[in-house]
Amino acid sequence: MLHFSVGSLAIPAAAASASASALSRRRALLLSSLIPKFCPPYSHQSSHSRAPFSTFAMAVPPVARKEPRELVDHGDVRLDNYYWLRDDSRSDPDVLAHLRSENHYTAAVMSDVKELEDEIYAEIRGRIKEDDIEAPLRKGQYYYYERTLAGKEYVQHCRRLVPTNGPVTVYDVMPTGPDATNEHIVLDENVKAKDHDYYSIGAFKVSPNGKLVAYAEDTKGDEIYTVNVIDAESGKCVGQPLKGITSDIEWAGDDYLVYITMDEILRPDKVWLHMLGSDQSNDICLYHENDDMFSLGLQASESKQYLFVESGSKNTSFILYLDVSKHNKELVFLTPRVYGIDTTASHRGNHFYVKRRSKEFYNSELIVCPLDNVAETTVLLPHRESVKIQDFQLFENHIAVYERQNGLPKVTVYRLPSTGEPIGQLKGGREIDFVDPAYAVEPEQSQFHSSVLRFHYSSMRTPPSVFDYDMDSGVSVLKKIDTVLGGFDASNYVTERKWAVANDGTQIPMTILYRKDCVDLDGSDPMLLYGYGSYETCIDPSFRGSRFSLVNRGFIYVIAHIRGGGEMGRKWYEDGKLLNKRNTFTDFIACAEYLIENKYCSKEKLCINGRSAGGLLMGAVLNMRPDLFKAAVVGVPFVDALTTMLDPTIPLTTSEWEVFFISVLMHLCSFLFTCFTAISPFYTLP
């Protein structure tokens, strides 16, 4: 089975011997069949769906030449016919010529649908409210927020003085209008971006006293940042920029910054302490992670009294902490480095709070330990087979625990004893209710010295929303819901939660979105089925405005929450990796078969989509069941795993070794065991 590429669209061809013109005609018919109708308000724009595909039919896809190259590792020889396409310098004339030919081909085959492309782009752009402001967050004596402007590509970082000294409540509203305090633009990214082809801010951190701001900017797109410190009122630079760092920066008091740098393969490996006004060359290295499989991360506790450095690999992580209040700023180990133990931490009062995962407690447990005796632990939330602890957020008197159960996120709030009082297992928590059958919930920055929890909520039919939740009364207040222009009405759309049955009997959740006046649900509707299934990543059904240009044209959109992800807990991930990786592929196929059997679509109109590790999924299922899918969008697919993993100079490679080569070793051990079992009747162990 061949899969011919139309731009990023890979289309299975029934016969390899078909002529190029016949294949092109087939592609033309495919594109027209996948956009069968236009639902209101698009019915008046359907003329281009019958447009001729003359240029499309004439286009012939470029074919990369084969240039055999032998690659030898550990005495094993393998042949790679396309190794010549690797060009780290991005300057090889042959490689550039081939890329240009692919771009020209894409432009040719897409020329006949240019009108449709422009129309869809205009629709997507037309749903965005460009002149907007995010939900302000009250911090100290200011409200902080971001503002977007019509016709501008970047945000303004703004703040206003809080007019009163009252406590933070869910009903707190930033005053606006002529009598309100003046808005102050702390940083305008539009101004900063004027002299650059690319511009992105990866961090914006206000000092504890509110007088300074440290921001990390990337002007090349390589995610290597320069940090500038400015006066929050005047915008004047304070000291010299810090160059060549990650976007992980935190204040350690008002006079110090802690940041992380990377090695030559872009692995975050060193933590540094910088004193404002000093030269970067004089900064102190607080920790250096020498293990190529471990990378560093940095975060501040909600109390802002401690900074935590996490060193983590794919299976293991440990924590170091820095007491911000101490004059001698150094890192101290909080949790030990033990293979298979994964920890994250925060602080409240006279205790550290630690989420700990192990082989035994695979869905994690939440423990607490005194600051002066970290070995003395108390279990706050025990491990449970059906509930995975995802994250937690600490407050002066509360803790909010983010968990997963039955494939969906949940948030439970507990009241904590006063600082200094004994603390034991958490009981009597209050779970927050959500209205959609499937949804996404994420923590937002909240204020430690308050009883208000802020979280971000959306579903495939509910636009991104910010809620403030009173942890004492249980009252939720909507602070902001994104405006979706272009006549969007959530009541026109349906989201469903369905379950397919895998080969081994496991039930696989799916989230389905469609417009109820645009589908027949009789097997005739076109569908786009998305999957990922790797790295314990949860693909929750969040809102994305661009999907509606597809759904409004009669498509059904589905997310398959397959094994290898983390939607159903840690075991869901472990059952989709290493020797169990095949489950990721068969789960996706089972979802496709369920959708066909239950008349959501047919083989003739089932399209699939995956990127990166999801691109690996696409490659696998297309080869396993080429009869099941009409088209596949395969984005940056990870399908050259062996050659890539054997090259430590490629960024992000060494961090994968723990997973990849353990998998290879397990396959080898399995093979050797099979061989021994086959010959064991003839041999006796000593």
ChimeraX attribute file (.defattr): number of C-alpha atoms within 10 A of each C-alpha:
attribute: neighborCount
match mode: 1-to-1
recipient: residues
	/A:1	13
	/A:2	14
	/A:3	18
	/A:4	19
	/A:5	20
	/A:6	21
	/A:7	18
	/A:8	13
	/A:9	18
	/A:10	22
	/A:11	22
	/A:12	20
	/A:13	18
	/A:14	13
	/A:15	10
	/A:16	13
	/A:17	8
	/A:18	10
	/A:19	11
	/A:20	15
	/A:21	14
	/A:22	12
	/A:23	21
	/A:24	23
	/A:25	18
	/A:26	16
	/A:27	23
	/A:28	21
	/A:29	13
	/A:30	16
	/A:31	15
	/A:32	18
	/A:33	15
	/A:34	21
	/A:35	17
	/A:36	17
	/A:37	20
	/A:38	19
	/A:39	18
	/A:40	12
	/A:41	11
	/A:42	12
	/A:43	11
	/A:44	9
	/A:45	14
	/A:46	15
	/A:47	9
	/A:48	13
	/A:49	18
	/A:50	10
	/A:51	12
	/A:52	14
	/A:53	20
	/A:54	15
	/A:55	15
	/A:56	24
	/A:57	20
	/A:58	15
	/A:59	19
	/A:60	15
	/A:61	19
	/A:62	15
	/A:63	9
	/A:64	15
	/A:65	11
	/A:66	11
	/A:67	12
	/A:68	13
	/A:69	14
	/A:70	11
	/A:71	13
	/A:72	10
	/A:73	9
	/A:74	5
	/A:75	7
	/A:76	8
	/A:77	11
	/A:78	13
	/A:79	12
	/A:80	14
	/A:81	14
	/A:82	13
	/A:83	15
	/A:84	16
	/A:85	16
	/A:86	10
	/A:87	13
	/A:88	8
	/A:89	6
	/A:90	9
	/A:91	9
	/A:92	13
	/A:93	10
	/A:94	12
	/A:95	16
	/A:96	14
	/A:97	11
	/A:98	16
	/A:99	15
	/A:100	13
	/A:101	16
	/A:102	19
	/A:103	13
	/A:104	16
	/A:105	20
	/A:106	19
	/A:107	17
	/A:108	22
	/A:109	24
	/A:110	19
	/A:111	16
	/A:112	19
	/A:113	20
	/A:114	14
	/A:115	14
	/A:116	17
	/A:117	13
	/A:118	11
	/A:119	14
	/A:120	16
	/A:121	13
	/A:122	11
	/A:123	17
	/A:124	17
	/A:125	15
	/A:126	14
	/A:127	17
	/A:128	17
	/A:129	16
	/A:130	16
	/A:131	11
	/A:132	15
	/A:133	17
	/A:134	15
	/A:135	21
	/A:136	20
	/A:137	21
	/A:138	21
	/A:139	19
	/A:140	15
	/A:141	15
	/A:142	17
	/A:143	20
	/A:144	23
	/A:145	18
	/A:146	19
	/A:147	18
	/A:148	19
	/A:149	15
	/A:150	10
	/A:151	8
	/A:152	12
	/A:153	11
	/A:154	19
	/A:155	19
	/A:156	20
	/A:157	17
	/A:158	20
	/A:159	24
	/A:160	21
	/A:161	19
	/A:162	19
	/A:163	13
	/A:164	7
	/A:165	8
	/A:166	8
	/A:167	9
	/A:168	17
	/A:169	16
	/A:170	19
	/A:171	14
	/A:172	15
	/A:173	15
	/A:174	18
	/A:175	15
	/A:176	11
	/A:177	7
	/A:178	7
	/A:179	7
	/A:180	13
	/A:181	15
	/A:182	13
	/A:183	13
	/A:184	16
	/A:185	18
	/A:186	19
	/A:187	21
	/A:188	16
	/A:189	18
	/A:190	16
	/A:191	11
	/A:192	15
	/A:193	17
	/A:194	10
	/A:195	10
	/A:196	10
	/A:197	9
	/A:198	11
	/A:199	18
	/A:200	17
	/A:201	20
	/A:202	18
	/A:203	18
	/A:204	19
	/A:205	15
	/A:206	21
	/A:207	20
	/A:208	16
	/A:209	10
	/A:210	16
	/A:211	13
	/A:212	23
	/A:213	23
	/A:214	23
	/A:215	21
	/A:216	25
	/A:217	26
	/A:218	21
	/A:219	18
	/A:220	13
	/A:221	12
	/A:222	8
	/A:223	18
	/A:224	19
	/A:225	25
	/A:226	19
	/A:227	24
	/A:228	18
	/A:229	24
	/A:230	21
	/A:231	16
	/A:232	21
	/A:233	14
	/A:234	12
	/A:235	14
	/A:236	11
	/A:237	15
	/A:238	15
	/A:239	15
	/A:240	14
	/A:241	17
	/A:242	17
	/A:243	15
	/A:244	15
	/A:245	25
	/A:246	24
	/A:247	24
	/A:248	19
	/A:249	25
	/A:250	24
	/A:251	23
	/A:252	25
	/A:253	17
	/A:254	16
	/A:255	13
	/A:256	16
	/A:257	19
	/A:258	22
	/A:259	22
	/A:260	25
	/A:261	22
	/A:262	17
	/A:263	12
	/A:264	9
	/A:265	14
	/A:266	18
	/A:267	21
	/A:268	22
	/A:269	20
	/A:270	20
	/A:271	25
	/A:272	18
	/A:273	22
	/A:274	21
	/A:275	17
	/A:276	15
	/A:277	11
	/A:278	11
	/A:279	13
	/A:280	17
	/A:281	8
	/A:282	10
	/A:283	15
	/A:284	15
	/A:285	16
	/A:286	17
	/A:287	18
	/A:288	15
	/A:289	16
	/A:290	10
	/A:291	13
	/A:292	19
	/A:293	20
	/A:294	22
	/A:295	23
	/A:296	24
	/A:297	20
	/A:298	20
	/A:299	19
	/A:300	21
	/A:301	18
	/A:302	20
	/A:303	17
	/A:304	20
	/A:305	18
	/A:306	20
	/A:307	25
	/A:308	24
	/A:309	24
	/A:310	22
	/A:311	25
	/A:312	22
	/A:313	23
	/A:314	16
	/A:315	16
	/A:316	19
	/A:317	24
	/A:318	23
	/A:319	24
	/A:320	20
	/A:321	23
	/A:322	22
	/A:323	18
	/A:324	19
	/A:325	12
	/A:326	11
	/A:327	7
	/A:328	9
	/A:329	16
	/A:330	16
	/A:331	17
	/A:332	15
	/A:333	14
	/A:334	23
	/A:335	21
	/A:336	13
	/A:337	16
	/A:338	12
	/A:339	13
	/A:340	15
	/A:341	21
	/A:342	26
	/A:343	23
	/A:344	22
	/A:345	27
	/A:346	24
	/A:347	25
	/A:348	23
	/A:349	15
	/A:350	12
	/A:351	19
	/A:352	21
	/A:353	23
	/A:354	24
	/A:355	20
	/A:356	22
	/A:357	24
	/A:358	18
	/A:359	13
	/A:360	10
	/A:361	16
	/A:362	21
	/A:363	24
	/A:364	28
	/A:365	21
	/A:366	25
	/A:367	20
	/A:368	25
	/A:369	20
	/A:370	16
	/A:371	16
	/A:372	10
	/A:373	11
	/A:374	14
	/A:375	12
	/A:376	11
	/A:377	16
	/A:378	16
	/A:379	17
	/A:380	18
	/A:381	18
	/A:382	16
	/A:383	20
	/A:384	13
	/A:385	14
	/A:386	13
	/A:387	19
	/A:388	28
	/A:389	27
	/A:390	19
	/A:391	18
	/A:392	21
	/A:393	21
	/A:394	22
	/A:395	22
	/A:396	19
	/A:397	19
	/A:398	23
	/A:399	21
	/A:400	21
	/A:401	21
	/A:402	19
	/A:403	18
	/A:404	21
	/A:405	15
	/A:406	13
	/A:407	21
	/A:408	19
	/A:409	23
	/A:410	23
	/A:411	23
	/A:412	17
	/A:413	25
	/A:414	18
	/A:415	19
	/A:416	18
	/A:417	13
	/A:418	12
	/A:419	13
	/A:420	9
	/A:421	9
	/A:422	8
	/A:423	16
	/A:424	14
	/A:425	12
	/A:426	16
	/A:427	12
	/A:428	9
	/A:429	14
	/A:430	16
	/A:431	14
	/A:432	14
	/A:433	11
	/A:434	15
	/A:435	8
	/A:436	16
	/A:437	11
	/A:438	22
	/A:439	22
	/A:440	22
	/A:441	22
	/A:442	15
	/A:443	18
	/A:444	16
	/A:445	13
	/A:446	20
	/A:447	20
	/A:448	20
	/A:449	15
	/A:450	16
	/A:451	24
	/A:452	24
	/A:453	26
	/A:454	23
	/A:455	18
	/A:456	17
	/A:457	21
	/A:458	24
	/A:459	23
	/A:460	28
	/A:461	26
	/A:462	22
	/A:463	19
	/A:464	20
	/A:465	19
	/A:466	23
	/A:467	20
	/A:468	23
	/A:469	22
	/A:470	19
	/A:471	23
	/A:472	14
	/A:473	9
	/A:474	14
	/A:475	12
	/A:476	18
	/A:477	16
	/A:478	15
	/A:479	17
	/A:480	17
	/A:481	17
	/A:482	17
	/A:483	15
	/A:484	16
	/A:485	15
	/A:486	14
	/A:487	9
	/A:488	14
	/A:489	11
	/A:490	13
	/A:491	10
	/A:492	13
	/A:493	19
	/A:494	14
	/A:495	22
	/A:496	14
	/A:497	14
	/A:498	15
	/A:499	17
	/A:500	22
	/A:501	15
	/A:502	19
	/A:503	12
	/A:504	9
	/A:505	8
	/A:506	13
	/A:507	16
	/A:508	20
	/A:509	22
	/A:510	24
	/A:511	22
	/A:512	20
	/A:513	22
	/A:514	27
	/A:515	23
	/A:516	17
	/A:517	12
	/A:518	20
	/A:519	21
	/A:520	13
	/A:521	15
	/A:522	12
	/A:523	19
	/A:524	18
	/A:525	23
	/A:526	26
	/A:527	27
	/A:528	20
	/A:529	23
	/A:530	22
	/A:531	26
	/A:532	29
	/A:533	31
	/A:534	24
	/A:535	16
	/A:536	21
	/A:537	14
	/A:538	23
	/A:539	19
	/A:540	21
	/A:541	23
	/A:542	17
	/A:543	19
	/A:544	14
	/A:545	17
	/A:546	15
	/A:547	16
	/A:548	24
	/A:549	17
	/A:550	19
	/A:551	23
	/A:552	23
	/A:553	23
	/A:554	26
	/A:555	29
	/A:556	25
	/A:557	23
	/A:558	24
	/A:559	22
	/A:560	25
	/A:561	30
	/A:562	34
	/A:563	33
	/A:564	30
	/A:565	26
	/A:566	26
	/A:567	26
	/A:568	26
	/A:569	27
	/A:570	24
	/A:571	19
	/A:572	20
	/A:573	24
	/A:574	20
	/A:575	18
	/A:576	24
	/A:577	22
	/A:578	18
	/A:579	15
	/A:580	15
	/A:581	19
	/A:582	17
	/A:583	21
	/A:584	28
	/A:585	25
	/A:586	21
	/A:587	29
	/A:588	29
	/A:589	23
	/A:590	20
	/A:591	26
	/A:592	24
	/A:593	17
	/A:594	18
	/A:595	24
	/A:596	20
	/A:597	12
	/A:598	12
	/A:599	14
	/A:600	22
	/A:601	26
	/A:602	23
	/A:603	19
	/A:604	19
	/A:605	23
	/A:606	24
	/A:607	26
	/A:608	25
	/A:609	21
	/A:610	22
	/A:611	18
	/A:612	16
	/A:613	19
	/A:614	22
	/A:615	21
	/A:616	23
	/A:617	27
	/A:618	29
	/A:619	19
	/A:620	17
	/A:621	20
	/A:622	24
	/A:623	12
	/A:624	13
	/A:625	12
	/A:626	17
	/A:627	13
	/A:628	19
	/A:629	21
	/A:630	20
	/A:631	29
	/A:632	26
	/A:633	22
	/A:634	23
	/A:635	18
	/A:636	14
	/A:637	18
	/A:638	17
	/A:639	16
	/A:640	9
	/A:641	11
	/A:642	11
	/A:643	13
	/A:644	13
	/A:645	18
	/A:646	14
	/A:647	11
	/A:648	14
	/A:649	13
	/A:650	14
	/A:651	13
	/A:652	16
	/A:653	18
	/A:654	22
	/A:655	20
	/A:656	16
	/A:657	19
	/A:658	15
	/A:659	16
	/A:660	18
	/A:661	15
	/A:662	14
	/A:663	17
	/A:664	15
	/A:665	12
	/A:666	14
	/A:667	14
	/A:668	12
	/A:669	12
	/A:670	13
	/A:671	12
	/A:672	12
	/A:673	13
	/A:674	12
	/A:675	11
	/A:676	13
	/A:677	12
	/A:678	10
	/A:679	11
	/A:680	12
	/A:681	8
	/A:682	8
	/A:683	9
	/A:684	7
	/A:685	4
	/A:686	3
